[in-house]
Amino acid sequence: MEAEVVQMNLEGEMCPYTLILTIKKSKEIKADLDSGRKILEVLVDHSPTTDNFPAEFGKRGYQVEVEKIGSGRWKVVIKK
């Protein structure tokens, strides 16, 4: 079974707002995220996010992958 990708585009937003919105979304889909049925994919363009997300979601037991997808743009993938 392939996991469903839940996408959030938070480009134009800054931390801590990006983190707050992503935490809220992760709580909404927690059961599916924890079971591996869903993966959370977040597009951002605020560089502190690339440090804040791995630290915060790592503490919550998630794997976090950060991929640069353009000049000043990143895709952050959060999964179990």
C-alpha positions as CSV (number, residue, x, y, z in Angstrom):
1,M,0.0,0.0,0.0
2,E,1.4,3.4,-1.0
3,A,1.1,6.2,1.4
4,E,-1.2,9.2,0.5
5,V,0.7,12.4,0.2
6,V,-0.9,15.4,2.0
7,Q,0.5,18.6,0.6
8,M,0.7,22.0,2.2
9,N,2.1,25.0,0.3
10,L,3.3,27.5,2.9
11,E,5.5,29.5,0.6
12,G,5.3,33.2,1.6
13,E,4.8,32.3,5.2
14,M,7.5,32.7,7.9
15,C,8.4,30.8,11.1
16,P,6.9,30.3,13.5
17,Y,3.7,30.4,11.5
18,T,4.9,27.7,9.1
19,L,5.7,25.4,12.1
20,I,2.4,26.1,13.9
21,L,0.3,25.3,10.8
22,T,2.3,22.2,10.1
23,I,2.0,20.9,13.7
24,K,-1.8,21.6,13.5
25,K,-2.1,19.6,10.3
26,S,0.0,16.8,11.7
27,K,-2.3,16.5,14.6
28,E,-5.4,16.4,12.3
29,I,-3.9,13.4,10.4
30,K,-2.0,11.9,13.3
31,A,-3.5,8.4,13.1
32,D,-2.8,8.1,9.4
33,L,0.6,9.8,9.7
34,D,1.6,7.4,12.6
35,S,0.4,4.3,10.7
36,G,2.3,5.3,7.5
37,R,-1.0,5.7,5.5
38,K,-0.2,9.3,5.0
39,I,3.0,11.4,4.4
40,L,3.0,15.2,5.0
41,E,4.8,17.2,2.4
42,V,5.3,20.9,3.0
43,L,6.6,23.5,0.5
44,V,8.4,26.5,2.1
45,D,10.5,29.4,1.2
46,H,11.7,30.6,4.6
47,S,15.1,29.1,5.4
48,P,14.8,28.8,9.2
49,T,12.1,26.2,8.5
50,T,14.8,23.8,7.2
51,D,16.3,23.7,10.8
52,N,13.1,24.1,12.8
53,F,11.0,21.3,11.2
54,P,13.6,18.5,11.6
55,A,14.2,19.5,15.2
56,E,10.6,19.8,16.2
57,F,9.2,16.7,14.3
58,G,12.2,14.6,15.2
59,K,11.3,15.1,18.9
60,R,7.8,13.9,18.0
61,G,9.2,10.6,16.5
62,Y,9.0,11.5,12.8
63,Q,11.5,11.2,10.0
64,V,12.1,14.5,8.3
65,E,13.6,15.0,4.8
66,V,14.5,18.4,3.5
67,E,15.0,18.8,-0.2
68,K,16.0,22.1,-1.9
69,I,13.8,22.4,-4.9
70,G,14.8,25.8,-6.2
71,S,16.4,29.1,-5.3
72,G,15.2,29.7,-1.7
73,R,12.6,26.9,-1.9
74,W,12.4,23.6,0.0
75,K,10.2,20.6,0.2
76,V,10.0,19.1,3.7
77,V,8.6,15.6,4.0
78,I,7.4,14.3,7.4
79,K,6.7,10.6,7.9
80,K,7.0,7.7,10.4
